[in-house]
């Protein structure tokens, strides 16, 4: 597994940036999941502004930070996941998502980033 995916697995909570209908940036807390084939997946309700913004402007960035303040920013093209079986498996295998979406599976929307670019900032503390 790559350095980036290991970092994400250790720090799965971060912030997702999109652009709203007025061209203004919008940032919100967002957790992610990594699939068996190492795709980074995001999930949310299709009633939220996040998905509406991504359908209009399908580009996003997500950033996470470690305890030592190293950060990893991921950017890429948004692809909406259309495979209902992947959505159902995600709901079934994630206790938090399961609480939110059992019985409301049609409201659960997933997406991932394609053409991903990683940007690192590693906190280096000088030694004397």
C-alpha positions in Angstrom: 0.0 0.0 0.0 1.2 3.5 -0.8 2.5 6.0 1.7 -0.6 8.2 0.9 -3.1 5.4 1.5 -1.5 4.4 4.7 -1.6 8.0 5.9 -5.3 8.3 5.0 -6.1 5.0 6.8 -4.5 6.4 9.9 -6.2 9.8 9.5 -9.6 9.2 7.8 -11.3 12.4 9.0 -10.6 15.5 7.2 -12.2 18.4 5.2 -13.8 18.4 1.8 -13.7 21.5 -0.4 -16.2 22.1 -3.2 -17.4 25.2 -5.0 -21.0 26.5 -4.5 -23.4 27.9 -7.1 -21.9 31.4 -6.7 -18.3 30.2 -7.3 -17.4 30.5 -3.6 -15.5 27.7 -1.8 -17.3 25.6 0.7 -15.4 23.4 3.2 -16.9 20.8 5.5 -15.7 18.0 7.8 -15.8 14.7 5.9 -14.6 11.2 6.6 -13.6 8.8 3.9 -13.4 5.0 3.3 -10.9 3.0 1.3 -12.1 0.0 -0.7 -10.3 -3.3 -1.2 -9.1 -2.0 -4.6 -7.7 1.1 -2.9 -10.3 3.6 -4.1 -11.0 6.5 -1.8 -14.7 6.8 -1.4 -16.9 9.5 0.1 -20.5 9.2 1.1 -23.3 11.6 1.9 -27.0 12.2 1.4 -28.1 13.2 -2.1 -30.3 15.8 -0.4 -27.2 17.8 0.8 -25.7 20.7 -1.0 -22.4 18.8 -1.3 -23.6 16.4 -3.9 -25.5 19.2 -5.8 -22.3 21.3 -5.9 -20.2 18.3 -7.1 -22.7 17.5 -9.9 -22.3 21.1 -11.2 -18.6 21.4 -10.6 -17.2 17.9 -10.5 -13.8 18.7 -8.9 -13.0 18.5 -5.2 -10.1 18.6 -2.7 -9.9 16.8 0.6 -7.3 17.4 3.3 -6.4 15.5 6.5 -3.8 16.1 9.2 -1.9 13.8 11.5 -1.1 14.2 15.2 2.3 15.6 14.3 0.7 18.2 11.9 1.7 16.6 8.7 -1.0 17.1 6.1 -2.0 15.4 2.9 -4.3 17.1 0.3 -6.0 15.0 -2.3 -7.5 16.6 -5.4 -9.2 15.2 -8.4 -12.2 14.8 -10.7 -15.4 13.6 -8.9 -17.0 10.5 -10.2 -20.4 9.6 -8.8 -20.6 5.9 -7.8 -23.5 4.3 -9.7 -23.1 0.7 -8.5 -25.9 0.1 -6.0 -24.2 -3.0 -4.7 -21.2 -1.0 -3.6 -23.5 1.4 -1.8 -25.4 -1.4 -0.1 -22.2 -3.1 1.0 -20.9 0.2 2.4 -24.1 0.8 4.4 -24.0 -2.8 5.7 -20.3 -2.8 6.7 -20.1 0.7 8.3 -21.9 1.1 11.6 -22.2 4.9 11.4 -23.5 4.9 7.8 -25.8 2.0 8.6 -27.4 4.0 11.4 -28.0 6.9 9.1 -29.1 5.1 5.9 -30.8 1.8 6.6 -34.3 2.2 5.1 -33.1 5.2 3.2 -30.6 3.5 0.8 -31.8 5.5 -2.2 -30.7 8.7 -0.4 -27.1 7.5 0.1 -24.8 8.9 -2.5 -21.2 7.9 -3.0 -18.4 9.4 -5.0 -14.7 9.0 -5.5 -11.9 11.1 -7.0 -10.3 10.2 -10.3 -7.0 11.6 -11.7 -5.9 12.0 -8.1 -3.1 14.3 -7.2 -1.5 14.2 -3.8 0.1 17.2 -2.1 2.1 16.7 1.1 3.2 19.0 3.8 5.3 17.3 6.5 6.0 19.2 9.6 9.8 19.0 10.2 10.9 20.3 13.5 14.5 21.5 13.5 16.8 19.9 16.1 19.6 21.8 17.8 
